Structures are given as structure tokens and as C-alpha cells.
Amino acid sequence: MKLDIHGEAIQGARHYQEDCFEICVEEVSDPEGCLVVLCDGMGGHKGGAVASSVAATAFINHFLTLSGLPPTEALQLSLDAAHQAIRNEIAEQGAPPEMGTTLVAVYVVGNDVHWVSAGDSHLYYYRKGRLEKLNQDHSMAAVLDELAEIGRISPEEARMDPQRNALRSCLSADDISLMDLQSREGLLRPSDKLFLASDGLDTLEGHEIEKLVTKYKRKTSSLLVSKLLKTVEQVNKPNQDNTTIVIISAKGNSWF
């Protein structure tokens, strides 16, 4: 499978960048594999920026030592290593004790897609004009939207709740309370796309993302990432969060 992979980040209206991503291709033991990790930190420049960088680096480094293990087991152990790296940074390096980070990682081998996540960073799957969220949302937004679906609260109440963005899980000094670890064998086909994104992308509605991706679906991942980030900036949302997007586009039958 020929894969076209590209990622970029914007700072938004924040005074610092707390997102971090890593794309790993050549170093992955399987010649047809790629690993992408995206983290969205919390705790400001001295906390969130450190947490996201430490977690992403620890995850990648540990994953590369686990050749031969089943993908889901390697992802689980790598998440544990990233979590422990956060704890060590707090306990041994004097990092802010309240710092933390979300994490979403996807491992693609041939047509198979494996992922692990904790927090509210996204993994989306695009095929033929349809955008599907693959991983679970560990924020209060998911709970509020479910309450709205069953009629306990109104959709407007769900959208405007001040606790909507509160996380129910992340990598921090505490235990990871929720985790999503899944595999979809045979999922990826030519012209399909995988999106990893921090929650800054939530500035755009799902249908807006679908429309833009469909318009540029034959273009490079680099161009598509640029168009999405530019659209986020054009909304001019007050206090726009950092936004990071990494796109994996399946292009053909030879490895890139």
C-alpha cells in the first residue's frame, strides 16, 4: 500500500504550543507499516508542552523495541511506557504535578489499522465522502451528546455546557481511567484516508470536514492538511486552541 503521510500544527490564539506529533515510517520493523502518534498537552508551556513531547517520544521509542508482538499488545505496552514517562517527569524532573496529555496512536500494516487512545484527540476514517470517527471520545462532550440523543437534555444544552471539554481520561500523574484499544483488519483501501487530530479541529463541524476532504480528496496529504488548518483559522474563533492534523492517504500498491 502506497501511503502519503503529512502532519502540521498551528498555534491558534494560544500563547504557546502544547500539541506534539511524531510520524515513524522507516524505523518500523514491518516494511509495510507506519506509526503515527499525536498528543495534546495540558498545563501550559512548562506543563502541557513537556507532557505531550515526553509522551510522544516515549511511546515511539518503546514501540520500536517490541518487534514481533501482536500490534494491540505493542500499542498497550507503549501507552504504558508513555504514561510512566509522564509520571517520571513529574516525580524526578520537577515538572508541574498537574500536567498531562491526551494521546492517540495509529499503526498501519498493509490494509490493517490498529490504534490506542486516551483523551479527546481524534482518529477519523474517510471513504467516499463519509467521515467516521474510529476512536472513543473520553471527554464530557460524548456524555452530553448521548444525553441529548435520549432526550435528557436539549442539543443546545449539550453544545453550551461549560464542562463539555472536560477530560475523563488522559496521561498524567494519575491512573489512566479510560482507554480505547482496537483493530480493524482489512480496513484501508486505495483512496481511503486516516486523520489524527487534536481537539482544535472541533472548530469545524463534521460535515464541513467531509465537504472539504471530498473537494481535495485527489490532492496530496500536505495540501489537504494545509486546507483544513487554513479553514480552522478562517473561522477566527476566540481563544482558538492549538490544532494539529496528520493525514495518512492510501494511494496505491507500492510502498512510499
Secondary structure, 3 states (H helix, E strand, C coil): CEEEEEEEEECCCCCCCCEEEEEECCCCCCCCEEEEEEEEEECCCCCHHHHHHHHHHHHHHHHCCCCCCCHHHHHHHHHHHHHHHHHHHHHHHCCCCCCEEEEEEEEEECCEEEEEEECCCEEEEEECCEEEECCCCCEHHHHHHHHHHCCCCCHHHHHHCCCCCCECCCECCCCCCCCEEEEECCCCCCCCEEEEECHHHHHCCHHHHHHHHHHCCCCCHHHHHHHHHHHHHHHCCCCCCCEEEEEEEEEECCCC
